[in-house]
């Protein structure tokens, strides 16, 4: 993020520093995500779907809600992932007319492999913090995510799997 010109000796408000740090860290994280996803022929969105489905089965409309995508876009994404063997549609246990999307074993193996590579690539950044600071940062980021209203927070605590 480009900082606006400021008079020498003046300090921006603390909130500006926080926003700047968040944006810089988002760029760092997205660079890693994009690179690792590209190495595995995944989009970051598909990786997120695999993470969401890690421990649950959802209808396409529910997945759409998590991602903020329309149902037709989600249907297309699921269809492409099905062709790759990463997820499949199965009959809903409670409503025989409904269909759930689940991650396949192949999808889970790929998601775990990608997760490990992302963690490894971010390790130089995260290892600058001691264990207590990493835990505190994790809790603060969860708290910030909850304010945004992300439905994954609290349900799993993290979607980075």
Secondary structure, DSSP 8 states (H G I E B T S, - for coil): -------TT----HHHHHHHHHHHHHHHHHHHHHHHHHHTT--HHHHHHHHHGGG--B-HHHHHHHHT--HHHHHHHHHHHHHTTSEEEEE-SS-TT-EEEEE-HHHHHHHHHHHHHHHHHHHHHHTTS-HHHHHHHHHHHHHHHHHHT-TTTTTTS----
